């Protein structure tokens, strides 16, 4: 068996996702943009439902769509959202901050990790914007700073998951169980098992990881 993290937009499909076998939920809003932070009300109801069904809940912390380069005001917003989320009882956050050069914004990430102390942390698909020749270095930095997992497609979003599997395998092998590589983007209930077998991973992520949701 492997863990199926379903990415949901808002609360609406959470009951359906859990009923269909989701074993962790990533909650966000506005999925066409890659997801942004939901309202406090949505978060509160999702926490309550997931808790009742013993399903871990990860919440994306992202104040807007667009790139992953955040100014001081946006980082302050993210800090407030992390505190609110922690107070509501979430299990973890999904976050990623980059510099203009598409490297990890180390100062911003260190600040966020301090605010998120005690929570699980996933570095999201901002990872795929990091130049390929620096991604192993990025894995090292994230390991050193206690990040739990990296959500990655293994390439740009336009590429099919089948096309990016060889790169994902390189990332998984390099990570060598020091950090979880969480493959996502185009993984469904139909191809998840093949991807798990090919990559040798224990977790997969997707909006259709347990099929279509209503």
N, C-alpha and C positions, 0 to 999 in steps of 0.2 A: 504493500500500500504506500501511497505517496500523498503529501499534503497538497490540497487544491485551494489556492488562494483566489477567490473570485473578486474581481474589481467591479464595484457597483457605483452607479451614479445615484446619489441620494438614498433615501431609505426604502423607496417603493418596492424594489425587488429583493430586498434582504431576506424576508421570510421564504420566498420561492427559492433563492439561492441555497439557503441552509437546508431546506426540505429536499433539495436535489443532491445534497452531498458536499457542499462547500465546507472546508475544514478551517479556513481562515477568511476573513473579509477585509478588503481594502476599500475604505469609504472615501469617495470624492464627489465633487460636483463638476459639471461642464466637461464631460469626457471628450468631446471633439477636440478640446484644446490640450488633452493629456491630463486633465483633472486639476481642480482647484479645491481649496478648503471649503467644506460645507458649513452651514450655519450651526450655531450652538444648539438650536432646537433639534435639528436633524441628527446631530451627533449624540445628543442625550437619548433620543428614542432608539437609535441604533445600538448604543452601549447597552441599554436596558434589554433589548431583544437578544443581542448576542450573548450577554451575560446569562440570561435565562436559559439559553441553549448551550452554554459552555463553549462558545466559539470565540477565539481571539479576534480582536478588532484592531486593525491598523488604520490610521487616519492620515491622509495626505495634508501636508502643511505647505501650501503654495498660494500666495495672496492674489495671483493674477496669472493669466495665460501669457504666452510669449516665451522669451528666453529665461535663463536661470541665473541671470546676473541681477542681484538685488541691491538697492541702496539702503542706507541706514534706516530710513523710515519704514521701508518694507520689512527689514529684518526685525524692527521693533514690533511690527504687526505679527510677524511669525512667532515671535517670543510670546506675545499675549495669547495667540491661538494655542500654542503648546501648553501654556499654563492652564487655560480653560479646558483643554482636552484632557490633561492629566487629572484635573479636579473632577472631571466627569467619569473617570475610571477607564479610559482607553488602555489598550495593551502596548501600543507603540505608534510611532510616527513614520511617515514616508516623506523624505525630504532630499533636496539636492541643491547646492549653491555653487556656481561657477564664476570665474573671473572673465573679463573680456577676452582673454586668450584661451578660453575653454579649458582651464585647469581648475581643480577644486579650489573654491574660495576658502582657504584654510582658516582664516580668522572668523569668517561667518559660520563655518561648520563647527568650529570649536565653541563658539558662543551658543549655538543651537544645541550642541550635545550637552553643554552644561545645564541649559534650561530643561532638557529632556532627560536628565539623569533619572535612572530607575525605569525608563521605558525601553522597549525594543526599538531599534532604529534600522530602517531600510534606506539606502541611498538609491534614489529612483533613476529613471531612464535619462536623466541629465548625464549619467555615465557614458551614454552612447555619443554624446557631443564631445567627449574628451578625445583628442587625437589618438589613433590606434597605437602609435608608437610610445604613448605614455600611459596606456591603460594598465599595464602590469604595475607600473610605479604607483598609479592611483589605487590599485588594489592594496598594495603595501601600506599606503597612507591610511586607508580606511580600516585595515586590520589593526594598525598601530593605535588608532583612535577608538577602537571598540565598537565599530559599526557591525551590526549583526548580519546584514545581507545586502547584496547589490542586485537590484532589478535591472535587467538588461535584455535587449533584443539581439545583441551581438552585431549590430549594424544599424544603418538608418532605417526608419520605420517603413519606408517604401519597399524594402526588401522582404521577401517572404521568409518565414521562420525556417523553411527548408534550406534556403540559400545561406542563412546565417548560422546554421548548426555547426559547421566546422570551426567558426570563430568562437562560438559559445563553448565548444569543447576545449579550445585552447585556454579560455578564461577559467573554466571549471578546473582544468588540470593545474593551472598556475596557482589558483586559490588554494588547492590542495587541502580542503576542509578547514582552512584557517578562517574562512568567511564563507557564508552561503552565497552561491550564485543562483539567483532566482530568474529563470528564463521567462520572458513574457512577450506578448505581441504576436497574435496569430495562433496562439495555442488554444485548442478547443477540446471538448470531450472526446473527439474522434482521433486526434493525433497526440494527445498528452502522453499516453503510455509509451508510444514509440519514442517520443522526445526524452522521456525519463530514462528509458533503456539506453538510448544512444549517448546521452550526456552523463549518465551515472549520477543524477541528482535526486533529491528527495522531495523537492517542492517545485511547483509550477504555478504560473499566474496568468489570468486572462478574464475577459468579460464573458466568454462562453466556455469556461473551463468545466462547467457542469451542464452545458447545453444552453439552449435559448431560455431566457428568463422572462416571465410575464408578471 
